[in-house]
Amino acid sequence: MPRPLFQRLCATLACAATLAGATATAHAAPIPGMRGMQHIGITVPNMKEAVAFFKDVLACEPSFTFGTFKFEDDWMSRHLDVHPRAVISDFQMVRCGNGTNLEVFEYSSPDQNRRGPRNSDIGGHHLAFYVDDMDAAVAALKSKGVRVLGTPSTFTEGPAAGLTWVYFLSPWGLQLELVSAPKGMAHEKDLKRKLWDPRFPEK
């Protein structure tokens, strides 16, 4: 079957996963020595506020800071692809449970876009956190005044069957998600290479 037609027919998550696996196999030439994701970087309006939110609401552990990055030449453009007069006032590493690290930046720049992307925008993103008890976690968020979007939803069919999820927002509008699957998800029975799971750090 021609590849474009196969892609159009991949209307389900299961088929999309099959296509992704086939693509990975066909291009199995990784960066030498690549071990996995070490951190995710996010830019926030106020670093202290953001780090406090991750610490007080999500029990993340703040780590070291880097200090200011500011250059009079075009270093910022050459190395970071931002405006040459952009300034990183500070940035800090944060560790969140058994997961990857966050690198939290506070920038100023003459051309800065102050409105973060929505999920429907190019560059849209969210951070998802696994919890053991969805109801208790949602109640805890609401008790801290966090805006939770709707009520938790549960997949009942397809590869993600068994997964319950809900979105919530940080004070500055960052999109975040809680996920929980106490009995696992349907795809776990069939995939040879399981998705990384914070419940099972050894896998």
N, C-alpha and C positions, 0 to 999 in steps of 0.2 A: 504494500500500500504506500503511495507517495507520502512523504513526511508531512507536508502542509495539511493534507486531508486527515492524517492520523492525529495531528494536533487539534484540528477542529472537532474531531470526534471525542477528544478527551474532555468530556463535560463533567466528569466526576472527580472527586479528590483522589480516589483510588487510581484512576487512569493517569491523572497528573503525576502521581507519585511514581507510577511505572515509567512514564516518560522521563522524569527527572533521574531515575535510577539508570535508565538506558543511556541518557546523555552523560552521566558521570562515568559510566563504564567505558563509553566510547572515547572519552577525553581523560582517561586516568593517567594524567601526567602532573601530579601535584607539585607545588613549590617544594624544593628539597628541604627536608627536615621540618615541614609544617606539622605542628602538634594539635592545633585547635585554636578557638577564639580566646584571646587573652583579656580583652576588654571591649566595651562599647562606649564611645564618646558622645556626650550630649552637651549642647550649649543652652544655658539657662539665663534668665534676666538677672538673677541675684544668686551667687554661688552659696553664700552662707544660708540663705533661706532654703535653697534646694537641698543642701547637705543635711540641714536640720530636719527637713521633711523625710528624707530617706532614712535618717537615724530614728526619729521619733515615731514615725508612722509605720515604716517597714522594717525596723530593727536592723538596718544596715550598719556597717562599721566604718566610720570615716578613717581614712589612712592619711598618708603624707600629702603635702601640697608642693607645687612646683615653683610658685612665684610668678613674677611678671615676665611676659614676652613682649618686647617692644623694640623696633629697629627703625633707624633713620633711612636705610636703603630699601631695596625691594625684597629683602629676605622673606617677609611674610607671604608675598606673592609667589616667590619661587618655591618655597617649601610647603606652604599650606593652601595655596590657590585662593587667597583672600585679598582684600584691598591692602595695598602696601602700607597704609597708615592704620590698619587694624591693630588693636592691642588686646592681648590676653592679660587681664588684670591679675588673674590667678586661676589655677585649676587644681583639682584634688581627686585622688583615687578613693573609691568607696567600694567596699566588699559587701555583697548581699547574700547571706546564707551560703548554701552550697550551689553557687552559680558563678557566672563570669563577673568580672569587676566592671564598675562604671567609672569613667573619667569625666568629671563634671567641670565644664568650662564656663567662665564669664568673660565675654568679649565686649569691646566697644569698637565701632567701625563707622566711617562716614556713610557707607551704603548698607548698613545693617537693616535686615527685615525683622521687625519686632513681632510679627504675627507668625507663630509656628504653624507648620503644615498640618492639615487635617489628614485623616487616614485616606481620604479620597484624592489628596494632592500627590503629585510626584515628589518623592522624598518623604512622604508620610510614613510614620513609624509608631510603634508602641513598645513598651517594656512589659513582659508578662512574668508574674511571680506565682509559683506553685504554693498552694496551701492545703493542709490536711482536712480542714473543716470549713467549707465555703460559708455556711450561715454565720459561724462565729467570726470569720474574717470580715464579712460584710458588716456585721454589727459593730465590730471594732472600728472599721473605717468611718461609719456614720457617727459613732460616738466621738470621733475626733474632728467632726465637721467636714469630712471629705465628701465631695460630690460623687455619688455612685450613679452610673447611667442605667436606669431601669432596674430589672431584677435578673438574677442569674438564669442563664439558658443552658439546656443540656442537649447534646447531640444524642439521638436515639437510633441513628442508622449511619452507615458509611464507616470509613476507617477511623473516624474520631468518636464513634459511639462510646458513651461512657464518660465523656468529657463535659464538665460544667464550667462555665466561664461568665465573667462579667467585667465590664470596663469601668474605670474610675479616672478622675482627673486630679492632677496636682494643683496647688494653688495658682501656678502660672500657666496651666492649661496643657501640660504634658499628658499624653494619653497613656494610661497604664491598664493592666489587666490582671485579674486573679483567675487562675485555672485550678481545677481539682478533678482527679479521677481516682477515687479510692479503690475501685475495682478494676482499674486499668482501662485501656481503650482497645477497640476492636483490632486495630492494625498490629497490636503487640503480639497477636497470635500467629501472624503470617510473615511479618518482615524478618528477614535474616539479620539485617543490620538495624537494630532498634534506634529510635530517636534518643538523643541524650535526655536523661531524666534526673532531676535533682534528688529524687528519692533513692536513686541507686548510683552513688558516686563511683562505684567500682566498675560499672559497665560503660 
